[in-house]
Amino acid sequence: MPIIGFAFDKILVENKITEKGENAQKVETHIVVSDIKEEKAGINTKDALLRLDFLFELVYDPKVADMLLGGHVDYVGPEKEVKKMLADWKKDKRNLDFESVRTILNLVLIKCNIKALELSQQVNLPPHLAMPLMGKQEAKKGAEQYIG
């Protein structure tokens, strides 16, 4: 299924570190599909358009910051497949077929993690992902003698 649209609808971030005087020890990531609905496609096609609403939350422990990103993804797929996803969603909103939404959720994770890194920098929060850092490296034997 090709994804034809992505947008953030809600961005909330609050740094409480300065108020409480403590730093985050752990950050958990949560992603929730909040709604799935069929949309009218503005193009003539046999495929159907589906809108998937999501919430992406970073939980800082201890509770020194809040970050919530909400948005939606629009994607087009074969009408039979889209109808099945809608029926599954209406029947049991908690148990989506992972294979049918895997590509969509991977896109949401990529876009939200990048936006969360940017926002955390802007409000002076530690990054929620491990960043690559330069380490101290032992000099190789004989390297200090080479004057090149």
Backbone torsions as a table, in degrees:
resi	resn	phi	psi	omega
1	MET	NA	122.3	178.3
2	PRO	-78.8	136.3	176.9
3	ILE	-87.1	127.3	-176.3
4	ILE	-112.8	-5.1	179.3
5	GLY	-162.7	148.4	176.5
6	PHE	-148.8	134.9	177.7
7	ALA	-153.4	146.5	170.5
8	PHE	-88.7	134.2	177.7
9	ASP	-108.6	-20.6	-176.1
10	LYS	-146.1	131.0	175.1
11	ILE	-136.3	113.4	178.5
12	LEU	-125.5	128.3	177.2
13	VAL	-146.2	134.6	-180.0
14	GLU	-141.9	129.3	177.3
15	ASN	-100.7	116.6	179.0
16	LYS	-109.1	7.9	-176.6
17	ILE	-60.4	-43.8	-177.4
18	THR	-66.5	-32.2	178.9
19	GLU	-69.3	-44.4	-174.1
20	LYS	-91.3	-19.5	179.4
21	GLY	72.1	17.1	177.9
22	GLU	-125.5	158.3	-177.5
23	ASN	-104.0	156.5	177.7
24	ALA	-69.4	132.5	178.1
25	GLN	-97.2	-28.1	-175.3
26	LYS	-150.7	146.2	176.8
27	VAL	-129.8	125.7	177.6
28	GLU	-106.4	146.1	178.4
29	THR	-110.6	131.3	176.9
30	HIS	-127.0	137.3	175.2
31	ILE	-129.6	135.0	-176.7
32	VAL	-133.0	133.9	169.7
33	VAL	-85.8	114.7	-174.9
34	SER	-93.3	-24.2	179.0
35	ASP	-165.2	150.4	172.7
36	ILE	-135.0	129.8	178.6
37	LYS	-148.0	155.0	177.8
38	GLU	-84.7	139.2	179.5
39	GLU	-115.1	160.9	174.7
40	LYS	-79.3	126.1	177.4
41	ALA	-83.9	135.4	179.9
42	GLY	-84.8	10.8	-178.4
43	ILE	-126.9	153.0	176.6
44	ASN	-82.3	111.4	-178.5
45	THR	-156.0	159.6	176.0
46	LYS	-82.3	-12.3	-179.7
47	ASP	-82.9	161.4	179.5
48	ALA	-112.0	153.2	-179.6
49	LEU	-104.9	130.6	-179.2
50	LEU	-122.8	141.2	176.9
51	ARG	-115.0	125.1	179.1
52	LEU	-112.7	117.8	178.1
53	ASP	-92.6	140.3	-177.2
54	PHE	-136.1	159.9	170.5
55	LEU	-129.4	132.1	178.6
56	PHE	-120.7	122.9	-176.0
57	GLU	-127.7	138.3	171.2
58	LEU	-107.2	126.0	-179.4
59	VAL	-109.5	111.7	179.5
60	TYR	-89.3	133.3	-179.8
61	ASP	-121.9	123.8	-2.8
62	PRO	-65.6	169.4	-172.3
63	LYS	-68.5	79.0	-177.6
64	VAL	-111.1	-2.6	179.6
65	ALA	-161.8	156.3	175.8
66	ASP	-130.4	137.8	172.8
67	MET	-143.8	126.8	179.4
68	LEU	-136.7	125.6	176.1
69	LEU	-119.2	128.2	177.4
70	GLY	-124.0	149.5	179.6
71	GLY	-174.2	-163.5	179.5
72	HIS	-147.5	156.5	176.7
73	VAL	-124.0	132.4	175.0
74	ASP	-107.0	130.5	177.2
75	TYR	-144.5	156.1	-175.9
76	VAL	-114.4	138.2	178.0
77	GLY	-152.0	172.5	177.4
78	PRO	-56.4	138.0	-174.2
79	GLU	-55.9	-38.4	-179.9
80	LYS	-62.8	-43.3	179.9
81	GLU	-67.1	-42.3	179.4
82	VAL	-64.3	-43.6	178.9
83	LYS	-61.6	-38.8	178.5
84	LYS	-64.9	-43.4	178.1
85	MET	-61.8	-42.2	178.7
86	LEU	-63.4	-42.4	179.2
87	ALA	-64.2	-43.4	177.8
88	ASP	-61.6	-41.5	-179.7
89	TRP	-64.1	-43.7	-178.9
90	LYS	-68.2	-32.5	-179.2
91	LYS	-73.7	-48.3	-177.0
92	ASP	-150.2	99.8	-174.2
93	LYS	-66.6	-14.4	-177.3
94	ARG	-90.0	-24.3	-173.5
95	ASN	-114.6	75.1	175.2
96	LEU	-79.3	149.8	174.4
97	ASP	-69.4	114.6	-173.5
98	PHE	-58.4	-40.9	-177.5
99	GLU	-62.3	-33.2	-177.7
100	SER	-75.3	-24.2	-178.3
101	VAL	-114.3	1.3	-176.5
102	ARG	-57.2	-48.4	-179.1
103	THR	-61.5	-40.4	-178.5
104	ILE	-67.4	-46.9	-178.7
105	LEU	-67.1	-33.4	175.7
106	ASN	-63.7	-41.6	176.5
107	LEU	-62.6	-43.8	179.3
108	VAL	-60.3	-44.5	179.3
109	LEU	-61.9	-43.7	179.9
110	ILE	-62.6	-52.0	-177.3
111	LYS	-64.8	-41.0	-178.6
112	CYS	-70.6	-38.9	178.2
113	ASN	-63.9	-40.3	177.6
114	ILE	-64.7	-46.1	179.4
115	LYS	-64.3	-39.5	-179.8
116	ALA	-65.6	-37.7	176.1
117	LEU	-62.7	-44.0	178.8
118	GLU	-62.4	-46.3	-178.7
119	LEU	-67.2	-39.4	-179.8
120	SER	-63.0	-36.2	177.2
121	GLN	-66.5	-39.7	-177.1
122	GLN	-67.9	-29.9	-178.7
123	VAL	-109.8	18.0	174.9
124	ASN	59.9	46.0	172.8
125	LEU	-103.2	152.6	175.0
126	PRO	-67.5	148.5	178.8
127	PRO	-64.7	144.4	-179.2
128	HIS	-84.3	-10.5	177.5
129	LEU	-112.5	148.3	177.1
130	ALA	-69.8	125.2	-179.3
131	MET	-96.7	144.3	177.1
132	PRO	-68.8	134.9	-178.9
133	LEU	-127.4	153.0	175.5
134	MET	-78.8	133.7	178.2
135	GLY	-109.5	169.9	176.8
136	LYS	-77.9	131.4	-176.6
137	GLN	-116.0	134.5	176.8
138	GLU	-68.2	140.1	176.2
139	ALA	-69.2	135.2	179.6
140	LYS	-73.8	144.5	-178.0
141	LYS	-60.2	126.9	179.6
142	GLY	89.4	-15.4	-178.0
143	ALA	-67.8	-34.6	-177.7
144	GLU	-70.8	-15.2	179.6
145	GLN	-88.7	-19.7	-178.5
146	TYR	-74.4	127.2	-178.5
147	ILE	-112.0	2.4	173.6
148	GLY	37.2	NA	NA
